[in-house]
Amino acid sequence: MHRLYVICVALALGACGDLEAERLAKIRDEVCACKTAKCAEAALGRVPKGNVESNLRTQRIAREMLACLAEIYQAEEPTMDPDAPTDPETSGPASARRP
């Protein structure tokens, strides 16, 4: 009887860990689908604030989330390179624009 109880508790805890990892994976997918930092930060706001079991799977998911967020931030960062291609709609002298 004692062994059955231990097995049930182990299975229940394993299932909770899987549910947490699944929830984090869905949030990761939302973050990685975002094109703007505002969207990604909103998705990150849905990460559970309580204790999330830290294991290899949840750590991997968290790293992937942060890698996607870093790519989004980098894409939105303005360039300081004067030779970088520019968007003709938003760049150039004001006198060159036509009404």
C-alpha positions in Angstrom: 0.0 0.0 0.0 2.8 2.4 0.9 4.5 1.8 -2.5 1.2 2.5 -4.3 1.0 5.9 -2.5 4.6 6.8 -3.4 4.0 5.9 -7.0 0.8 8.0 -7.1 2.5 11.0 -5.6 5.4 10.7 -8.0 3.1 10.5 -11.0 1.1 13.5 -9.8 4.2 15.5 -9.3 5.5 14.5 -12.7 2.3 15.5 -14.3 2.4 18.9 -12.6 5.8 19.5 -14.0 4.7 18.6 -17.4 1.7 20.9 -17.2 4.0 23.8 -16.1 6.4 23.0 -18.9 3.5 22.9 -21.4 2.3 26.3 -20.1 5.8 27.8 -20.5 6.2 26.3 -24.0 3.0 28.0 -25.1 4.2 31.3 -23.7 7.5 30.7 -25.4 5.7 30.2 -28.7 3.8 33.4 -28.2 7.0 35.4 -27.4 8.8 34.0 -30.4 5.9 34.8 -32.7 5.9 38.5 -31.7 7.4 41.1 -34.0 7.7 43.9 -31.4 9.1 44.1 -27.9 5.8 45.3 -26.6 4.1 42.2 -27.8 6.8 39.9 -26.4 6.8 41.7 -23.0 3.0 41.2 -22.8 3.4 37.5 -23.5 6.2 37.3 -20.9 3.8 38.9 -18.4 1.8 35.6 -18.5 4.7 33.6 -17.0 3.5 32.2 -13.7 4.8 34.3 -10.8 4.7 31.4 -8.2 7.1 28.6 -7.9 7.8 26.9 -11.2 9.6 23.7 -11.0 13.1 24.2 -12.3 14.3 21.3 -14.4 16.2 20.9 -17.6 13.1 21.2 -19.7 11.8 24.4 -18.1 15.3 25.9 -18.1 15.6 25.2 -21.8 12.2 26.8 -22.5 13.2 29.9 -20.5 16.5 30.2 -22.5 14.6 29.9 -25.8 12.1 32.6 -24.6 14.9 35.0 -23.7 16.8 34.3 -27.0 13.6 35.3 -28.9 13.2 38.4 -26.8 16.9 39.3 -27.4 16.4 39.0 -31.2 13.3 41.2 -31.1 15.2 43.9 -29.0 18.1 43.7 -31.4 15.9 44.1 -34.4 14.2 47.2 -32.9 17.5 48.8 -31.9 18.4 51.8 -34.1 21.6 51.5 -36.0 24.5 53.9 -35.6 26.0 52.8 -39.0 25.9 55.7 -41.4 26.2 53.2 -44.3 23.3 51.1 -43.3 20.4 51.0 -45.7 17.6 53.4 -44.8 13.9 53.5 -45.3 13.2 56.2 -47.9 9.8 57.0 -46.4 11.3 58.0 -43.0 14.8 59.2 -43.7 16.5 62.0 -45.7 16.3 65.7 -45.3 13.0 67.3 -44.6 13.2 69.5 -47.7 13.5 66.4 -49.9 10.0 65.2 -48.9 7.1 66.1 -51.0 3.6 66.9 -49.6 
